[in-house]
Amino acid sequence: MRRFLRLKNMGLPVNNCRRYLMEYLLEEGDYRCRVPLVFFNVPADGTALKCFAPGNETGNVRKAGLRNIIALLDRRELLTPGNHCRKCIVPDVVETSYVWELSPAPALNTFRVLASR
C-alpha cells in the first residue's frame, strides 16, 4: 500500500482513493458499509450476495430472478450489519461506502476515474 500511495502522490493513475490506501495501510477502517444498499455480488453460479463475506446469500438469480430477490429484501435490515462492519478490505466495498456517505475526496476520486474512461 505504501508503494501505491507513493505512486498516487506522484500523479500516476492509481484508481484507489488516498483515504482507502491510508486506512488499509494503518489497518483501521472508518466507514460504515453501505454496499448492500447499492449492489449485489453475483458470481457465476447465480448466488446473490449482499456482502462478499461467506453466509450472506440472499437467493439465486437463476432460480428466483433478481426482481424477486430484491422485492423480498428489507432494506432496513441491510443497514444493521453495515453499521458495525469495518473489516472489509475489498476496495469496491470500502470506496462505494465512502461515496454513499458523500465523503468529498473519495467521491471526487471516483468521478475522476469514471470520467477518464
N, C-alpha and C positions, 0 to 999 in steps of 0.2 A: 504494500500500500504506500509505503514511503516513496518508492520509485514512481508509482502512478501520480502521486501528489506532486512530486518534483516535476514530472513531465507536464502535468496540467499547469503548474505555475510558470513553466517555460512557454506556455501558449500552444503546446501540442494538443491534438484532438483526442483528449480523454473524455469520454461521454459522461462518466460519473461526476456528480457534483462534489465540490470540496467538502461539504458537510458530511456526506456519506463516507468519503475517504478518511476523513479525520475520525469520525465515530468508529469506523471499522478498525482503524489503527489503534485507537485508545480502548477498544473493546467495551464501549459504552454507547448504547443507543438511547436517544432522547426523542422518541416518536411514539405515536400510537398507531398501530397497524390499521389501515383503512382499506386494505386490498379486498376483503370480502365484499365491500360495498361497491367496488369498482370493476373487478373482473374475476373470472374463474380460470383456474389452470385445468385444461382438458388434455390429458395425454392421449396417445394413440388408441388406447382401449376404450375411450369414451367416458371414463370416470370424471365427473365434475368435482373438482377440489376447491373448497373455499379458502384453503391455505396450502402451502407447499409441504407442511408437516404431515406425517402419516396419521391416518384416522380422521381426516377432515372431509370425507366423501359426502357429497350431498345427493348423489344419484348418478345415473349413467345416461348421457345424452343420446346414445344409440338406442337405448331401450325406452326411455321416457320422453325424450325430446327436451331441448333446452328451455323452451317456453314453459313446459310443465314443471320443470325443476325450479325455475325462478318463481313461478306462481306459488309454490309451496313454501318458499323461504320467508321467514320473519326477519326483516331487515334489522329490527331492534336486537334480535338475538345475535346477529352477526357482529354487533358492536362490542359485546361483552368480552370475548376473547382478545380482541384487538386492543382494548383499553389496557390490558395487562401484559401483552406480549411485546417484548423488546429484544428478543434473542435472534431474530431472523437476520441473516447476512446476505440474503438474495437482493441484489441491487434493485431489481424491478419492484420488489415489495417495499423496500425502505424508501426509495425515491418517489414512488407513487404515493406513499403515505405523506411525504413532505409536501408534494404538490396539492394533495387533498386538503392539507392544513393551510394552504396558501403561504407556505414559507417562501419568502421572496427570492432568495438566491437559488435554491433548488428549482423553483418554478421557472425562473428565467433561464437556468441551465437547460432544463428540459425543452423549453420552447426554442432555444438556440440550436440544440441538437436536431430537433424535428425540422426546423427551418432550413438547416444545411443539407437536407436530403432532397 
